Amino acid sequence: MKWKNCVIVVLLASALFIGLMSLQGVSAEREAILDQDNDGMDDTWEAQMGLNNTVYDADGDLDSDGMTNIEEFLSYTDPDDAGDSEVVRDNRILVFIGVGITMGLAAIMSSIGIGLAGSGAAGVAAERPDKFGKLIIYQALPMTQGIYGLLVSILVLNFTGMSAAPNIEILTQPFIGWAAIAIGIVIGLSSVSAIPQGMTAAAAAAAFGRNNEVFAKGVIFTVMSETMAIFGFLVAIFLILASGML
């Protein structure tokens, strides 16, 4: 089926993104032209960055971002700006990718489920338009996976400060970015439950078209398919707590 191929492509693309992000970019080797204090950093650069070019201060950390002054020099980052460090940069990129995976996959899976439920409900509505109101409920149920993705995306962006000013204290932690990726994977994979939920909703809608008394039972059957998505949502919340974002 086409939706199965879509799921496979999306998952492979996500894995490719994660693999590419694990490869660190290599900057050109930087050398000090004039270094009277023999600390490996160029004197002119030290003066521009507010460091003392007459004292050995390579092991210092002016902005307390976890990178030494010499590491800042070699990485072409600002030693007096905690937001301009390799760790913060990498974590910000990984957080963006994690949020993209979270919302992107959740939206795709929900849209497939909604489409499956809607295709079944539309056939019933054509013959029994008086049941349209309750049929909408069947179609709306697979939308919840997308809601979980939206909520988790907002939480991750908020707690890392990406929705306003970056939270440097959080982003200097070396694992925060990968935590966001893990959260995206959990939500994305558990959102696959929207597809069987859509199938169940379509079948329930067809049954409701023949028998009014099975409406509530059909809703229960459809909601049961969402259980794994709820588990995934809870695990994502625990990951947010365990990573220190909250």
DRENDO-1510 file (C-alpha; in Angstrom, 1 decimal, always signed):
<recs>
REC; n; res; u; v; w
REC; 1; MET; +0.0; +0.0; +0.0 .
REC; 2; LYS; +1.1; +3.6; -0.7 .
REC; 3; TRP; +1.0; +4.6; +3.0 .
REC; 4; LYS; +3.3; +1.8; +3.9 .
REC; 5; ASN; +5.9; +3.0; +1.4 .
REC; 6; CYS; +5.5; +6.5; +2.8 .
REC; 7; VAL; +6.2; +5.3; +6.3 .
REC; 8; ILE; +9.3; +3.5; +5.2 .
REC; 9; VAL; +10.6; +6.5; +3.3 .
REC; 10; VAL; +10.0; +8.8; +6.2 .
REC; 11; LEU; +11.7; +6.5; +8.7 .
REC; 12; LEU; +14.7; +6.0; +6.4 .
REC; 13; ALA; +15.0; +9.8; +5.9 .
REC; 14; SER; +14.9; +10.3; +9.7 .
REC; 15; ALA; +17.7; +7.8; +10.2 .
REC; 16; LEU; +19.8; +9.5; +7.5 .
REC; 17; PHE; +19.4; +12.9; +9.2 .
REC; 18; ILE; +20.5; +11.4; +12.5 .
REC; 19; GLY; +23.5; +9.7; +10.9 .
REC; 20; LEU; +24.6; +12.9; +9.2 .
REC; 21; MET; +24.3; +14.9; +12.4 .
REC; 22; SER; +26.6; +12.4; +14.2 .
REC; 23; LEU; +29.4; +13.5; +11.8 .
REC; 24; GLN; +31.2; +16.6; +13.1 .
REC; 25; GLY; +32.3; +19.2; +10.7 .
REC; 26; VAL; +36.0; +19.9; +10.6 .
REC; 27; SER; +37.3; +23.5; +10.6 .
REC; 28; ALA; +40.5; +24.5; +9.0 .
REC; 29; GLU; +43.5; +24.2; +11.4 .
REC; 30; ARG; +44.1; +27.6; +13.1 .
REC; 31; GLU; +47.5; +28.8; +14.1 .
REC; 32; ALA; +48.7; +31.7; +16.1 .
REC; 33; ILE; +50.7; +34.3; +14.0 .
REC; 34; LEU; +52.1; +36.1; +17.0 .
REC; 35; ASP; +52.0; +34.4; +20.4 .
REC; 36; GLN; +54.3; +36.1; +23.0 .
REC; 37; ASP; +52.8; +34.2; +26.0 .
REC; 38; ASN; +53.1; +30.8; +24.2 .
REC; 39; ASP; +49.5; +29.7; +25.0 .
REC; 40; GLY; +48.7; +28.7; +21.4 .
REC; 41; MET; +46.4; +31.6; +20.8 .
REC; 42; ASP; +47.1; +34.6; +18.5 .
REC; 43; ASP; +47.9; +37.8; +20.5 .
REC; 44; THR; +45.7; +40.0; +18.2 .
REC; 45; TRP; +42.8; +37.6; +18.6 .
REC; 46; GLU; +43.2; +37.5; +22.4 .
REC; 47; ALA; +43.2; +41.3; +22.6 .
REC; 48; GLN; +40.0; +41.4; +20.4 .
REC; 49; MET; +38.3; +38.8; +22.6 .
REC; 50; GLY; +39.1; +40.4; +25.9 .
REC; 51; LEU; +41.8; +37.9; +26.9 .
REC; 52; ASN; +45.3; +38.7; +28.3 .
REC; 53; ASN; +47.9; +38.2; +25.6 .
REC; 54; THR; +50.8; +38.5; +28.1 .
REC; 55; VAL; +49.6; +35.6; +30.4 .
REC; 56; TYR; +49.2; +31.9; +29.6 .
REC; 57; ASP; +45.4; +31.5; +29.8 .
REC; 58; ALA; +44.8; +28.7; +27.3 .
REC; 59; ASP; +43.1; +26.6; +29.9 .
REC; 60; GLY; +40.8; +29.3; +31.1 .
REC; 61; ASP; +37.1; +29.5; +30.3 .
REC; 62; LEU; +36.1; +33.1; +30.1 .
REC; 63; ASP; +32.4; +32.5; +29.3 .
REC; 64; SER; +32.0; +29.3; +31.4 .
REC; 65; ASP; +30.5; +27.4; +28.5 .
REC; 66; GLY; +32.7; +24.3; +29.0 .
REC; 67; MET; +35.1; +25.1; +26.2 .
REC; 68; THR; +38.6; +26.3; +27.2 .
REC; 69; ASN; +40.0; +29.5; +25.6 .
REC; 70; ILE; +42.3; +27.5; +23.3 .
REC; 71; GLU; +39.4; +25.3; +22.2 .
REC; 72; GLU; +37.4; +28.5; +21.4 .
REC; 73; PHE; +40.4; +29.8; +19.4 .
REC; 74; LEU; +40.8; +26.6; +17.4 .
REC; 75; SER; +37.0; +26.3; +16.8 .
REC; 76; TYR; +36.6; +29.9; +15.6 .
REC; 77; THR; +34.1; +30.6; +18.4 .
REC; 78; ASP; +33.8; +33.6; +20.8 .
REC; 79; PRO; +35.4; +32.9; +24.2 .
REC; 80; ASP; +33.3; +35.6; +25.7 .
REC; 81; ASP; +29.9; +34.3; +24.5 .
REC; 82; ALA; +28.5; +31.2; +26.0 .
REC; 83; GLY; +26.0; +30.9; +23.2 .
REC; 84; ASP; +28.8; +30.7; +20.6 .
REC; 85; SER; +30.3; +27.3; +21.4 .
REC; 86; GLU; +30.4; +24.0; +19.6 .
REC; 87; VAL; +28.3; +22.3; +22.2 .
REC; 88; VAL; +25.5; +24.9; +22.1 .
REC; 89; ARG; +25.6; +25.0; +18.3 .
REC; 90; ASP; +25.4; +21.2; +18.0 .
REC; 91; ASN; +22.6; +21.0; +20.6 .
REC; 92; ARG; +20.6; +23.7; +18.9 .
REC; 93; ILE; +20.8; +21.9; +15.6 .
REC; 94; LEU; +19.9; +18.6; +17.2 .
REC; 95; VAL; +17.0; +20.1; +19.0 .
REC; 96; PHE; +15.6; +21.5; +15.8 .
REC; 97; ILE; +16.0; +18.2; +14.1 .
REC; 98; GLY; +14.4; +16.4; +17.1 .
REC; 99; VAL; +11.4; +18.7; +17.0 .
REC; 100; GLY; +11.1; +18.3; +13.2 .
REC; 101; ILE; +11.0; +14.5; +13.6 .
REC; 102; THR; +8.5; +14.8; +16.5 .
REC; 103; MET; +6.0; +17.0; +14.7 .
REC; 104; GLY; +6.7; +15.8; +11.2 .
REC; 105; LEU; +6.2; +12.1; +11.8 .
REC; 106; ALA; +3.3; +12.7; +14.1 .
REC; 107; ALA; +1.6; +14.8; +11.5 .
REC; 108; ILE; +2.2; +12.3; +8.7 .
REC; 109; MET; +0.9; +9.4; +10.7 .
REC; 110; SER; -2.1; +11.3; +11.9 .
REC; 111; SER; -3.0; +12.5; +8.4 .
REC; 112; ILE; -2.8; +8.9; +7.1 .
REC; 113; GLY; -5.1; +7.7; +9.9 .
REC; 114; ILE; -7.5; +10.6; +9.4 .
REC; 115; GLY; -7.6; +9.9; +5.7 .
REC; 116; LEU; -8.4; +6.2; +6.3 .
REC; 117; ALA; -11.1; +7.0; +8.8 .
REC; 118; GLY; -12.6; +9.7; +6.6 .
REC; 119; SER; -12.7; +7.4; +3.5 .
REC; 120; GLY; -14.8; +4.9; +5.5 .
REC; 121; ALA; -17.0; +7.5; +7.1 .
REC; 122; ALA; -17.6; +9.3; +3.8 .
REC; 123; GLY; -19.2; +6.2; +2.3 .
REC; 124; VAL; -21.6; +5.9; +5.2 .
REC; 125; ALA; -22.4; +9.6; +5.1 .
REC; 126; ALA; -23.4; +9.3; +1.5 .
REC; 127; GLU; -26.1; +6.8; +2.4 .
REC; 128; ARG; -26.9; +8.1; +5.9 .
REC; 129; PRO; -26.2; +11.9; +6.0 .
REC; 130; ASP; -28.1; +12.1; +9.3 .
REC; 131; LYS; -25.2; +10.3; +10.9 .
REC; 132; PHE; -22.6; +12.9; +9.8 .
REC; 133; GLY; -22.1; +14.4; +13.2 .
REC; 134; LYS; -21.1; +11.2; +14.9 .
REC; 135; LEU; -19.0; +10.0; +11.9 .
REC; 136; ILE; -16.8; +13.1; +12.4 .
REC; 137; ILE; -15.9; +11.8; +15.8 .
REC; 138; TYR; -14.5; +8.6; +14.2 .
REC; 139; GLN; -12.4; +10.7; +11.8 .
REC; 140; ALA; -11.1; +13.0; +14.5 .
REC; 141; LEU; -9.8; +10.2; +16.8 .
REC; 142; PRO; -6.6; +9.5; +14.7 .
REC; 143; MET; -5.8; +13.3; +15.1 .
REC; 144; THR; -4.6; +12.8; +18.7 .
REC; 145; GLN; -1.2; +11.5; +17.6 .
REC; 146; GLY; -0.6; +14.8; +15.9 .
REC; 147; ILE; -1.7; +16.6; +19.1 .
REC; 148; TYR; +0.9; +14.6; +21.1 .
REC; 149; GLY; +3.6; +15.6; +18.6 .
REC; 150; LEU; +2.6; +19.3; +18.8 .
REC; 151; LEU; +2.5; +19.3; +22.6 .
REC; 152; VAL; +5.9; +17.6; +23.0 .
REC; 153; SER; +7.4; +19.9; +20.3 .
REC; 154; ILE; +6.2; +23.0; +22.2 .
REC; 155; LEU; +7.6; +21.6; +25.5 .
REC; 156; VAL; +11.0; +20.9; +24.0 .
REC; 157; LEU; +11.3; +24.2; +22.3 .
REC; 158; ASN; +10.1; +26.0; +25.5 .
REC; 159; PHE; +12.4; +24.2; +27.9 .
REC; 160; THR; +15.5; +24.7; +25.7 .
REC; 161; GLY; +14.6; +28.3; +25.2 .
REC; 162; MET; +14.3; +28.0; +21.5 .
REC; 163; SER; +10.9; +29.7; +21.5 .
REC; 164; ALA; +12.6; +32.8; +22.8 .
REC; 165; ALA; +16.2; +33.3; +23.9 .
REC; 166; PRO; +18.2; +30.0; +24.0 .
REC; 167; ASN; +18.7; +28.6; +27.5 .
REC; 168; ILE; +22.5; +28.4; +27.5 .
REC; 169; GLU; +22.6; +26.5; +30.8 .
REC; 170; ILE; +20.5; +23.7; +29.3 .
REC; 171; LEU; +22.2; +23.8; +25.9 .
REC; 172; THR; +25.7; +23.5; +27.3 .
REC; 173; GLN; +24.8; +19.9; +28.5 .
REC; 174; PRO; +26.4; +17.6; +26.0 .
REC; 175; PHE; +23.4; +15.2; +25.7 .
REC; 176; ILE; +20.5; +17.6; +25.4 .
REC; 177; GLY; +20.4; +17.6; +21.6 .
REC; 178; TRP; +20.5; +13.8; +21.5 .
REC; 179; ALA; +17.7; +13.7; +24.1 .
REC; 180; ALA; +15.6; +15.8; +21.7 .
REC; 181; ILE; +16.4; +13.3; +18.9 .
REC; 182; ALA; +15.4; +10.4; +21.2 .
REC; 183; ILE; +12.1; +12.2; +22.1 .
REC; 184; GLY; +11.4; +12.7; +18.4 .
REC; 185; ILE; +12.0; +9.0; +17.7 .
REC; 186; VAL; +9.7; +7.9; +20.5 .
REC; 187; ILE; +6.8; +10.2; +19.4 .
REC; 188; GLY; +7.4; +9.5; +15.7 .
REC; 189; LEU; +7.4; +5.7; +16.0 .
REC; 190; SER; +4.5; +5.5; +18.5 .
REC; 191; SER; +2.5; +7.8; +16.2 .
REC; 192; VAL; +2.4; +4.9; +13.7 .
REC; 193; SER; -0.6; +3.8; +15.8 .
REC; 194; ALA; -2.6; +6.4; +14.0 .
REC; 195; ILE; -2.7; +4.2; +10.9 .
REC; 196; PRO; -4.4; +1.1; +12.5 .
REC; 197; GLN; -6.5; +3.5; +14.4 .
REC; 198; GLY; -7.8; +5.0; +11.2 .
REC; 199; MET; -8.5; +1.5; +9.9 .
REC; 200; THR; -10.4; +0.6; +13.0 .
REC; 201; ALA; -12.3; +3.9; +12.8 .
REC; 202; ALA; -13.3; +3.2; +9.2 .
REC; 203; ALA; -14.6; -0.2; +10.1 .
REC; 204; ALA; -16.4; +1.2; +13.1 .
REC; 205; ALA; -18.0; +3.8; +10.9 .
REC; 206; ALA; -19.2; +1.1; +8.5 .
REC; 207; ALA; -20.7; -0.9; +11.4 .
REC; 208; PHE; -22.4; +2.3; +12.8 .
REC; 209; GLY; -23.9; +2.8; +9.4 .
REC; 210; ARG; -25.7; -0.5; +9.7 .
REC; 211; ASN; -26.5; -0.4; +13.4 .
REC; 212; ASN; -26.9; +2.7; +15.6 .
REC; 213; GLU; -26.3; +0.8; +18.8 .
REC; 214; VAL; -22.6; +0.1; +18.0 .
REC; 215; PHE; -21.5; +3.7; +17.9 .
REC; 216; ALA; -20.0; +3.8; +21.5 .
REC; 217; LYS; -18.5; +0.4; +21.1 .
REC; 218; GLY; -16.9; +1.5; +17.8 .
REC; 219; VAL; -15.4; +4.5; +19.6 .
REC; 220; ILE; -13.9; +2.2; +22.3 .
REC; 221; PHE; -12.4; -0.1; +19.6 .
REC; 222; THR; -10.9; +2.9; +17.9 .
REC; 223; VAL; -9.5; +4.5; +21.1 .
REC; 224; MET; -7.8; +1.2; +22.0 .
REC; 225; SER; -5.6; +1.5; +19.0 .
REC; 226; GLU; -4.2; +4.7; +20.4 .
REC; 227; THR; -2.8; +3.1; +23.6 .
REC; 228; MET; +0.7; +2.8; +22.2 .
REC; 229; ALA; +0.7; +6.5; +21.3 .
REC; 230; ILE; -0.3; +7.3; +24.8 .
REC; 231; PHE; +2.6; +5.2; +26.1 .
REC; 232; GLY; +5.0; +7.0; +23.7 .
REC; 233; PHE; +3.7; +10.4; +24.9 .
REC; 234; LEU; +4.4; +9.4; +28.5 .
REC; 235; VAL; +7.9; +8.2; +27.7 .
REC; 236; ALA; +8.6; +11.4; +25.9 .
REC; 237; ILE; +7.6; +13.4; +29.0 .
REC; 238; PHE; +9.8; +11.2; +31.1 .
REC; 239; LEU; +12.7; +11.8; +28.7 .
REC; 240; ILE; +12.2; +15.5; +29.0 .
REC; 241; LEU; +12.4; +15.2; +32.8 .
REC; 242; ALA; +15.4; +12.8; +32.7 .
REC; 243; SER; +17.4; +15.0; +30.3 .
REC; 244; GLY; +17.1; +18.0; +32.6 .
REC; 245; MET; +15.0; +20.2; +30.2 .
REC; 246; LEU; +12.3; +20.5; +32.9 .
</recs>
